[in-house]
């Protein structure tokens, strides 16, 4: 499990309401997590028993531990590497074990950073692999969302999952690098080109940096957790790609791929990743094409509407407030209220 790389909505009203009403009981959200060391991300707990979680982790002992910990729950961990094909593949193990990879590190680049030795392999072993499409067929599975944190092997998974990505999968959270610091490691641009051909659209791109040795002896966010620094070279991201359902629904051919359950699953995911505007647009569009006939679309839109200064509001109230307040105002990069901004312009102190 990677460090938290996206801001997750801590109280997703739409999702909580959908789960409480059993919206996903007959068709649970199916999530695949490749690189699931440490367990699944906590936000998936929101779905309760209306989600199936499948983790791929090459460390058999870690899988055994996690399966014991989650016995009887709708989640499982498999001691297999997700890749582009079934078989065996060399896996390079490093001191910082969570960064171990199918791709061998390049010391000439890494040695410019502190703690670089933790990222150099000391052992290689053969591990079993499978591809996404074979796994889906063998297990009669239609995955909805995939999270990938497998240290450079993400494009391999996409190449082995073209059928799934073209059909059932509507969302991805994928790690990608901007500099190939492992041998033959695909970069963000490689992943982006591949995914766009399959109909995925980039929705969020947080970027993370590594600070070079001259200014810092550290590369750890917290003790024992290898992570980004607050300055330095941009190295990696955990990008969010989604199918642009609001656009697809306008095409009679692509509209056939969408029904109420799939629309609401995607709207829920959008809300989780703080894409409320996208969720509302999707619900509005699905309503227009009659896909949400059994639901109160206006209520769903109200639930997806973000709060104003911590206060829950309806969609209409939110829009009225935005029109009243005008465009957002910033002081030194921080968003402030209209009143605070007026005080700032007059040279008065702002809290």
Secondary structure as UniProt FT lines:
FT   TURN            10..11
FT   HELIX           13..20
FT   TURN            21..24
FT   STRAND          29..34
FT   TURN            37..38
FT   HELIX           42..47
FT   TURN            48..49
FT   STRAND          51..56
FT   HELIX           60..69
FT   TURN            70..72
FT   STRAND          75..78
FT   STRAND          81..83
FT   STRAND          87..94
FT   HELIX           97..99
FT   HELIX           107..110
FT   TURN            111..112
FT   TURN            114..115
FT   HELIX           116..119
FT   STRAND          121..131
FT   HELIX           132..138
FT   TURN            139..140
FT   STRAND          145..148
FT   TURN            151..152
FT   HELIX           154..159
FT   TURN            160..161
FT   HELIX           162..166
FT   TURN            167..168
FT   STRAND          171..177
FT   TURN            183..184
FT   HELIX           188..197
FT   TURN            198..199
FT   STRAND          200..204
FT   STRAND          207..210
FT   TURN            213..215
FT   STRAND          220..222
FT   TURN            223..224
FT   STRAND          225..226
FT   STRAND          233..243
FT   HELIX           245..248
FT   TURN            249..250
FT   HELIX           252..255
FT   TURN            256..257
FT   HELIX           260..272
FT   TURN            273..274
FT   HELIX           276..288
FT   TURN            289..294
FT   HELIX           297..304
FT   TURN            309..310
FT   HELIX           315..325
FT   STRAND          329..331
FT   TURN            332..333
FT   STRAND          334..336
FT   HELIX           338..345
FT   TURN            346..347
//
